[in-house]
Amino acid sequence: MGHNAFLVNITLFLQNKFSVLLTMALCCLLSTKLFAADTLHLAVASNFISPIKQLAQDYEEETGQKIQLSFGSSGKLFAQIQHGAPYDIFLSADVAKPQALIQSQFALADSIVTYAKGQLALWSVTPLGSDIKISLQNSNRIAIANPKLAPYGKAAQESLQALSLWNTVEQKLVQGENIGQTYQFVYSQNADIGFVAYSQVLAGKVKGNTIKIPSELHSDINQAGVILSHSKNVGLSRAFMAFLMRPDTQAKITQFGYAAPNS
């Protein structure tokens, strides 16, 4: 073989080797980008902000899976999903909305779980007595989440009706779009007192004064989650839902002020 032919062969060999390495590098780069794109998008009811932030961090540390959280009233998130919002999982503050999404084929029927049971509380940053009725009657402004949008608002309305106070205090009510806004009304003292999630009181910097509302005064606040039909990450979503229902995760959720789902 001549010297020139030898150089040509060496050059072709190096070029082919370079092409292979370049292809492998591009594949790795594309795989990384595709993996990064597989972020799970969760639509979460406002009452569950503190727990899900902690749980999402735990899950990311455990699996490396990235999670993006969006918060709002269950009713507002429900409407967004019906209009095509690109969420993978919906964690509602009730069971009715996830079930409705299943019936309308917006969610997967085999994915529904009850992940928590909420507890309603009457809360004020100023001193409260121990009597619920007297505390409400002595208040000028009472915060409540919109009963049409927020399950905790519906439970608050049912409690007031059970106490025969709805008609008495209706003119005093200040409605928040969701339970997060309701909490802010009381926190900022734009309301004297308010019906909030007990979990918000435990997570808040200002503990204030609280009366837990007896559960027999309202329907159970069972909170259900579901995987959405249009999700492109169904497998990843199922893995997260399995994590959410694990005994150790459920134990953490109760520490945030929720009751066990079957209690």
PANUKE-229754 format. One record per residue (C-alpha): x, y, z. Coordinates in nm, 3 decimals, always signed. Layout:
N
(site (X Y Z))
...
! end
This chain:
263
(site (+0.000 +0.000 +0.000))
(site (+0.135 +0.339 -0.099))
(site (+0.201 +0.617 +0.147))
(site (-0.083 +0.831 +0.009))
(site (-0.332 +0.543 +0.021))
(site (-0.232 +0.477 +0.381))
(site (-0.296 +0.841 +0.474))
(site (-0.634 +0.832 +0.302))
(site (-0.737 +0.520 +0.494))
(site (-0.625 +0.672 +0.823))
(site (-0.818 +0.991 +0.745))
(site (-1.136 +0.798 +0.659))
(site (-1.098 +0.591 +0.975))
(site (-1.065 +0.900 +1.192))
(site (-1.357 +1.068 +1.017))
(site (-1.579 +0.763 +1.075))
(site (-1.466 +0.744 +1.437))
(site (-1.541 +1.113 +1.483))
(site (-1.886 +1.070 +1.323))
(site (-1.970 +0.786 +1.562))
(site (-1.856 +0.986 +1.864))
(site (-2.045 +1.292 +1.746))
(site (-2.361 +1.085 +1.695))
(site (-2.328 +0.935 +2.044))
(site (-2.280 +1.281 +2.195))
(site (-2.587 +1.416 +2.016))
(site (-2.794 +1.120 +2.131))
(site (-2.687 +1.179 +2.490))
(site (-2.771 +1.547 +2.460))
(site (-3.113 +1.476 +2.311))
(site (-3.184 +1.212 +2.577))
(site (-3.101 +1.462 +2.849))
(site (-3.331 +1.721 +2.696))
(site (-3.611 +1.471 +2.654))
(site (-3.572 +1.356 +3.014))
(site (-3.577 +1.717 +3.134))
(site (-3.895 +1.773 +2.934))
(site (-4.071 +1.492 +3.128))
(site (-4.159 +1.720 +3.417))
(site (-4.477 +1.618 +3.598))
(site (-4.733 +1.898 +3.613))
(site (-4.964 +1.881 +3.916))
(site (-5.280 +2.089 +3.964))
(site (-5.330 +2.106 +4.340))
(site (-5.614 +2.242 +4.556))
(site (-5.506 +2.543 +4.765))
(site (-5.552 +2.373 +5.101))
(site (-5.279 +2.123 +5.014))
(site (-5.001 +2.373 +4.934))
(site (-4.776 +2.305 +5.233))
(site (-4.793 +1.924 +5.221))
(site (-4.744 +1.894 +4.845))
(site (-4.443 +2.128 +4.845))
(site (-4.273 +1.904 +5.098))
(site (-4.383 +1.582 +4.928))
(site (-4.273 +1.705 +4.585))
(site (-3.929 +1.786 +4.728))
(site (-3.910 +1.443 +4.890))
(site (-4.007 +1.275 +4.564))
(site (-3.756 +1.472 +4.357))
(site (-3.479 +1.379 +4.602))
(site (-3.586 +1.015 +4.598))
(site (-3.630 +0.970 +4.222))
(site (-3.477 +1.268 +4.042))
(site (-3.815 +1.334 +3.882))
(site (-3.895 +1.705 +3.840))
(site (-4.238 +1.829 +3.949))
(site (-4.414 +2.155 +3.865))
(site (-4.697 +2.268 +4.094))
(site (-4.996 +2.489 +4.015))
(site (-5.243 +2.593 +4.285))
(site (-5.601 +2.717 +4.289))
(site (-5.952 +2.637 +4.401))
(site (-6.067 +2.290 +4.300))
(site (-6.343 +2.447 +4.090))
(site (-6.107 +2.676 +3.902))
(site (-5.856 +2.397 +3.832))
(site (-6.144 +2.172 +3.723))
(site (-6.252 +2.434 +3.467))
(site (-5.895 +2.476 +3.341))
(site (-5.864 +2.101 +3.286))
(site (-6.190 +2.095 +3.090))
(site (-6.043 +2.366 +2.867))
(site (-5.727 +2.167 +2.798))
(site (-5.480 +2.287 +3.062))
(site (-5.166 +2.069 +3.028))
(site (-5.164 +1.907 +3.371))
(site (-5.073 +1.543 +3.434))
(site (-5.235 +1.499 +3.776))
(site (-5.523 +1.675 +3.953))
(site (-5.528 +1.671 +4.335))
(site (-5.870 +1.804 +4.427))
(site (-6.016 +1.897 +4.765))
(site (-6.315 +1.675 +4.697))
(site (-6.409 +1.351 +4.523))
(site (-6.688 +1.488 +4.303))
(site (-6.467 +1.679 +4.059))
(site (-6.222 +1.394 +3.986))
(site (-6.522 +1.164 +3.938))
(site (-6.680 +1.415 +3.699))
(site (-6.357 +1.427 +3.497))
(site (-6.362 +1.048 +3.471))
(site (-6.723 +1.051 +3.354))
(site (-6.641 +1.306 +3.085))
(site (-6.326 +1.109 +2.988))
(site (-6.088 +1.383 +3.095))
(site (-5.931 +1.148 +3.353))
(site (-5.837 +0.780 +3.377))
(site (-6.095 +0.576 +3.567))
(site (-5.842 +0.336 +3.719))
(site (-5.623 +0.615 +3.860))
(site (-5.850 +0.776 +4.120))
(site (-5.731 +0.766 +4.482))
(site (-5.845 +0.933 +4.804))
(site (-5.518 +1.077 +4.931))
(site (-5.636 +1.280 +5.234))
(site (-5.932 +1.377 +5.449))
(site (-5.947 +1.746 +5.532))
(site (-6.035 +1.902 +5.866))
(site (-6.223 +2.231 +5.893))
(site (-6.133 +2.489 +6.156))
(site (-6.257 +2.827 +6.274))
(site (-5.953 +3.052 +6.305))
(site (-5.869 +3.401 +6.425))
(site (-5.547 +3.585 +6.499))
(site (-5.721 +3.738 +6.803))
(site (-5.854 +3.549 +7.109))
(site (-6.153 +3.319 +7.064))
(site (-6.387 +3.166 +7.315))
(site (-6.458 +2.795 +7.316))
(site (-6.814 +2.830 +7.188))
(site (-6.844 +2.824 +6.809))
(site (-7.186 +2.992 +6.789))
(site (-7.094 +3.279 +7.023))
(site (-6.765 +3.339 +6.843))
(site (-6.945 +3.365 +6.509))
(site (-7.224 +3.584 +6.642))
(site (-6.974 +3.825 +6.799))
(site (-6.775 +3.864 +6.475))
(site (-6.838 +4.144 +6.225))
(site (-6.665 +3.988 +5.925))
(site (-6.644 +3.612 +5.869))
(site (-6.422 +3.469 +5.594))
(site (-6.539 +3.169 +5.398))
(site (-6.421 +3.011 +5.073))
(site (-6.669 +3.025 +4.786))
(site (-6.897 +2.721 +4.846))
(site (-6.952 +2.685 +4.469))
(site (-6.580 +2.653 +4.395))
(site (-6.410 +2.528 +4.710))
(site (-6.503 +2.210 +4.902))
(site (-6.391 +2.370 +5.229))
(site (-6.631 +2.656 +5.157))
(site (-6.910 +2.406 +5.100))
(site (-6.825 +2.238 +5.432))
(site (-6.827 +2.579 +5.606))
(site (-7.171 +2.657 +5.464))
(site (-7.302 +2.318 +5.575))
(site (-7.162 +2.381 +5.925))
(site (-7.331 +2.719 +5.951))
(site (-7.658 +2.568 +5.835))
(site (-7.626 +2.282 +6.085))
(site (-7.574 +2.542 +6.360))
(site (-7.881 +2.735 +6.234))
(site (-7.658 +3.039 +6.177))
(site (-7.648 +3.071 +5.799))
(site (-7.927 +3.329 +5.773))
(site (-7.794 +3.517 +6.077))
(site (-7.437 +3.561 +5.953))
(site (-7.481 +3.560 +5.574))
(site (-7.447 +3.937 +5.553))
(site (-7.119 +3.919 +5.747))
(site (-6.953 +3.677 +5.508))
(site (-6.641 +3.769 +5.310))
(site (-6.586 +3.514 +5.034))
(site (-6.246 +3.404 +4.911))
(site (-6.206 +3.239 +4.573))
(site (-6.022 +2.955 +4.743))
(site (-5.919 +2.848 +5.091))
(site (-5.579 +3.017 +5.050))
(site (-5.738 +3.356 +4.994))
(site (-5.977 +3.291 +5.283))
(site (-5.680 +3.230 +5.512))
(site (-5.523 +3.557 +5.395))
(site (-5.840 +3.751 +5.483))
(site (-5.808 +3.638 +5.845))
(site (-5.428 +3.664 +5.854))
(site (-5.443 +4.028 +5.738))
(site (-5.737 +4.092 +5.975))
(site (-5.964 +4.193 +5.690))
(site (-6.191 +3.939 +5.855))
(site (-6.231 +3.881 +6.229))
(site (-6.264 +3.509 +6.195))
(site (-6.270 +3.251 +5.918))
(site (-6.334 +2.891 +5.819))
(site (-6.000 +2.752 +5.702))
(site (-5.828 +2.418 +5.660))
(site (-5.677 +2.300 +5.988))
(site (-5.361 +2.218 +5.793))
(site (-5.320 +2.588 +5.708))
(site (-5.322 +2.678 +6.078))
(site (-5.051 +2.422 +6.154))
(site (-4.836 +2.540 +5.863))
(site (-4.882 +2.913 +5.926))
(site (-4.635 +3.140 +6.103))
(site (-4.915 +3.297 +6.309))
(site (-5.090 +3.025 +6.509))
(site (-5.364 +3.253 +6.643))
(site (-5.663 +3.081 +6.799))
(site (-5.847 +2.784 +6.659))
(site (-6.165 +2.587 +6.713))
(site (-6.181 +2.262 +6.518))
(site (-6.524 +2.220 +6.360))
(site (-6.686 +1.887 +6.455))
(site (-6.693 +1.663 +6.149))
(site (-7.059 +1.573 +6.208))
(site (-7.158 +1.931 +6.114))
(site (-7.056 +1.885 +5.750))
(site (-6.995 +1.628 +5.480))
(site (-6.658 +1.454 +5.488))
(site (-6.388 +1.650 +5.306))
(site (-6.241 +1.352 +5.125))
(site (-5.974 +1.468 +4.882))
(site (-5.921 +1.267 +4.566))
(site (-5.652 +1.269 +4.301))
(site (-5.665 +1.149 +3.942))
(site (-5.441 +1.118 +3.635))
(site (-5.561 +1.317 +3.336))
(site (-5.634 +1.140 +3.008))
(site (-5.430 +1.378 +2.792))
(site (-5.116 +1.334 +3.003))
(site (-4.809 +1.236 +2.804))
(site (-4.651 +1.109 +3.126))
(site (-4.899 +0.845 +3.240))
(site (-4.631 +0.605 +3.358))
(site (-4.453 +0.875 +3.557))
(site (-4.788 +0.990 +3.695))
(site (-4.874 +0.642 +3.816))
(site (-4.539 +0.620 +3.992))
(site (-4.609 +0.948 +4.174))
(site (-4.960 +0.839 +4.274))
(site (-4.814 +0.517 +4.417))
(site (-4.570 +0.731 +4.618))
(site (-4.857 +0.952 +4.739))
(site (-5.046 +0.650 +4.875))
(site (-4.747 +0.481 +5.039))
(site (-4.791 +0.435 +5.417))
(site (-4.491 +0.656 +5.499))
(site (-4.623 +0.936 +5.275))
(site (-4.970 +0.905 +5.425))
(site (-4.819 +0.934 +5.773))
(site (-4.651 +1.261 +5.668))
(site (-4.982 +1.396 +5.534))
(site (-5.153 +1.340 +5.871))
(site (-4.875 +1.540 +6.037))
(site (-4.987 +1.839 +5.827))
(site (-5.332 +1.835 +5.990))
(site (-5.526 +1.586 +5.779))
(site (-5.714 +1.279 +5.893))
(site (-5.649 +0.939 +5.738))
(site (-5.874 +0.892 +5.431))
(site (-6.063 +0.598 +5.582))
(site (-6.111 +0.747 +5.929))
! end
